[in-house]
């Protein structure tokens, strides 16, 4: 009975075939299964992964996509490839959990923010290290709905996810 079920699953997914011999229906079924399995795996991991992301999150996205796509195309064994995707998500979750508990480890894995402007003065050394131009800073000010007047900025930071956050001076 179980052998018969496994035989049907194997046939439906084309598990015994070379990747060049997988037909459109088998690849489509693989795509559906990989999609559903990927959603389940990512729900186990950090939900931030598809939002504003650190380099760690982006790296997971790229590697995860590259690995699980092989299960669809048949260029790697189906179930071991899904297992490798799950391992990546668990590893990401584990590193994020350690980063939450250890600021030093978090800085190592996710990076750190840089103060680009302090009390209306551009910190050129930090701008150079971060490869941020004055035009990039002006753009960030405009994105915050402000004119590009640095003197109005209390502080501006290049955040770990690549965004520039700005705190404006209070007017009394």
GICOR-V187078 format. One record per run of one state. SS is the DSSP state (2 for helix, 1 for strand, 0 for the rest). FROM is the first residue (numbers start at 0). TO is the last residue. If there is no record, write none. Layout:
ss={SS:SS}
from={FROM:FROM}
to={TO:TO}
This chain:
ss={0:2:0:2:0:2:0:2:0:2:0:2:0:2:0:1:0:1:0:2:0:2:0:2:1:0:1:0}
from={0:1:13:18:21:23:44:46:50:54:73:77:101:102:110:113:118:120:122:123:130:133:143:149:152:158:163:168}
to={0:12:17:20:22:43:45:49:53:72:76:100:101:109:112:117:119:121:122:129:132:142:148:151:157:162:167:171}
